[in-house]
Amino acid sequence: MDSKKLILVLAFVCLAIFFIASVSAGNLLTDETTIAGHDFNIPDGYKKNESFISENETTKSNGAIFYTTAESYYKGEDDIIFIQVSDYSYPGYELNLTDAHVQKSGLGEKEFINGHEGLIAEKKFDDLNVHAFFYAEDGDLVCVMTTDDSLFEQIIPE
């Protein structure tokens, strides 16, 4: 093989290695967490708030009984992520929540994020604008809330 071909082949190999390394490094910028069997990505720099974690807690609201599991993350005082998964099935009552149930709730405007159909809403709490995305997955209601709505596509996997 002449030297020009060898240099060209080596250049392509270096480019391929650089491309693979850069794609792999992109995955290192997030941590993964599983909440009630659902996977999420936590962007780099966010720390788990151990005082805002619930594990399969029984909740009652408007006559409905459901179990919630939640985790909260923060990066600074005004930069938060809160993820809650609610299971509306309990002994003697089985409900597999669907997209239609979520749409009927009227919790927000219809939106698609990473292939998930749901509702997006914004609410002001104290001085924080909080954005929420609600969707059904595997019969559960998933709610992802954050003060930075650009994070939804990073947090919610496809």
C-alpha positions as CSV (number, residue, x, y, z in Angstrom):
1,M,0.0,0.0,0.0
2,D,1.5,3.4,-0.9
3,S,1.9,6.1,1.7
4,K,-1.0,8.3,0.5
5,K,-3.5,5.5,0.9
6,L,-2.1,4.5,4.3
7,I,-2.4,8.2,5.5
8,L,-5.9,8.4,4.2
9,V,-6.9,5.1,5.9
10,L,-5.3,6.2,9.2
11,A,-7.2,9.6,9.0
12,F,-10.5,7.8,8.6
13,V,-9.7,5.5,11.5
14,C,-8.9,8.5,13.7
15,L,-12.1,10.3,12.6
16,A,-14.1,7.2,13.5
17,I,-12.5,6.8,16.9
18,F,-13.0,10.6,17.6
19,F,-16.7,10.3,16.5
20,I,-17.3,7.2,18.7
21,A,-15.6,8.8,21.7
22,S,-17.6,12.1,21.4
23,V,-20.9,10.2,21.2
24,S,-19.9,8.1,24.2
25,A,-18.8,11.2,26.1
26,G,-22.3,12.7,25.5
27,N,-23.8,9.8,27.4
28,L,-21.5,10.5,30.4
29,L,-23.1,13.9,30.9
30,T,-26.3,12.4,32.4
31,D,-27.0,10.0,35.2
32,E,-29.7,7.4,34.9
33,T,-32.4,6.7,37.5
34,T,-35.3,4.3,37.7
35,I,-38.4,5.4,39.5
36,A,-41.2,2.7,40.0
37,G,-39.8,0.8,37.0
38,H,-39.5,3.8,34.6
39,D,-36.1,5.0,33.4
40,F,-35.1,8.7,33.4
41,N,-31.9,10.7,32.6
42,I,-30.7,13.3,35.1
43,P,-28.6,16.0,33.4
44,D,-25.1,16.6,34.6
45,G,-24.7,18.8,37.7
46,Y,-28.0,17.9,39.4
47,K,-27.8,16.4,42.8
48,K,-30.5,14.2,44.4
49,N,-32.4,15.9,47.1
50,E,-32.7,13.1,49.7
51,S,-35.4,15.0,51.7
52,F,-37.8,14.9,48.7
53,I,-38.0,11.2,47.9
54,S,-41.1,9.0,48.3
55,E,-41.3,5.3,47.8
56,N,-44.7,3.7,47.0
57,E,-46.6,6.1,49.3
58,T,-50.4,5.8,49.4
59,T,-52.1,9.0,48.3
60,K,-55.7,10.0,48.2
61,S,-57.1,12.8,46.1
62,N,-60.7,13.5,45.0
63,G,-61.8,10.0,46.1
64,A,-59.0,8.3,44.2
65,I,-56.4,6.1,45.9
66,F,-53.0,5.8,44.2
67,Y,-49.4,5.0,45.1
68,T,-46.7,7.5,44.3
69,T,-42.9,7.2,44.0
70,A,-40.9,10.3,43.4
71,E,-37.4,11.8,43.3
72,S,-36.2,15.3,43.3
73,Y,-33.0,16.9,42.1
74,Y,-31.5,20.3,42.3
75,K,-28.7,22.4,40.8
76,G,-28.7,25.7,42.8
77,E,-31.6,27.1,44.7
78,D,-33.9,27.8,41.8
79,D,-33.0,25.0,39.4
80,I,-35.0,21.8,40.2
81,I,-36.2,18.5,38.7
82,F,-39.0,16.6,40.3
83,I,-40.2,13.2,38.8
84,Q,-43.2,11.4,40.1
85,V,-44.8,8.1,39.0
86,S,-48.3,7.3,40.2
87,D,-49.9,3.9,40.1
88,Y,-53.7,4.0,40.3
89,S,-54.1,0.3,40.9
90,Y,-54.8,-1.0,44.4
91,P,-56.2,-4.1,45.9
92,G,-59.7,-4.6,44.5
93,Y,-59.3,-1.9,41.8
94,E,-57.1,-2.2,38.7
95,L,-56.6,0.8,36.4
96,N,-54.1,0.9,33.6
97,L,-53.9,4.6,32.9
98,T,-53.8,5.5,29.2
99,D,-53.0,8.6,27.1
100,A,-56.8,9.1,26.8
101,H,-57.1,9.4,30.6
102,V,-54.3,11.9,30.7
103,Q,-55.9,13.9,27.8
104,K,-59.2,14.0,29.7
105,S,-57.6,15.4,32.8
106,G,-57.2,18.8,31.3
107,L,-53.9,19.3,33.1
108,G,-52.3,21.3,30.2
109,E,-51.8,21.5,26.5
110,K,-51.2,18.5,24.3
111,E,-47.5,17.9,23.5
112,F,-45.2,15.2,22.3
113,I,-41.8,14.7,23.9
114,N,-39.5,12.0,22.7
115,G,-42.4,9.9,21.4
116,H,-44.5,10.3,24.5
117,E,-47.9,12.0,24.1
118,G,-48.9,14.0,27.1
119,L,-49.9,17.4,28.5
120,I,-47.5,20.2,29.3
121,A,-48.3,23.0,31.7
122,E,-46.6,25.9,33.5
123,K,-47.4,27.2,36.9
124,K,-45.8,29.8,39.2
125,F,-44.9,28.7,42.7
126,D,-43.6,31.6,44.8
127,D,-41.1,33.2,42.4
128,L,-40.4,30.0,40.4
129,N,-41.9,29.2,37.0
130,V,-42.4,25.4,37.1
131,H,-43.0,23.4,33.9
132,A,-44.7,20.0,34.1
133,F,-45.1,17.2,31.5
134,F,-47.7,14.5,32.3
135,Y,-47.9,11.3,30.3
136,A,-49.1,7.7,30.6
137,E,-46.6,4.8,30.4
138,D,-47.2,1.2,31.2
139,G,-50.4,2.0,33.0
140,D,-48.9,4.6,35.3
141,L,-49.1,8.4,35.3
142,V,-45.6,10.0,34.9
143,C,-45.1,13.6,35.9
144,V,-41.8,15.4,35.2
145,M,-41.5,18.9,36.6
146,T,-38.6,21.3,36.1
147,T,-37.8,25.0,36.3
148,D,-36.1,24.7,32.9
149,D,-38.4,23.3,30.2
150,S,-35.5,22.7,27.8
151,L,-34.6,19.7,30.0
152,F,-37.6,17.6,29.2
153,E,-36.0,16.0,26.1
154,Q,-32.9,15.1,28.2
155,I,-34.8,13.7,31.2
156,I,-37.5,11.7,29.3
157,P,-36.0,8.8,27.3
158,E,-37.4,7.9,23.9
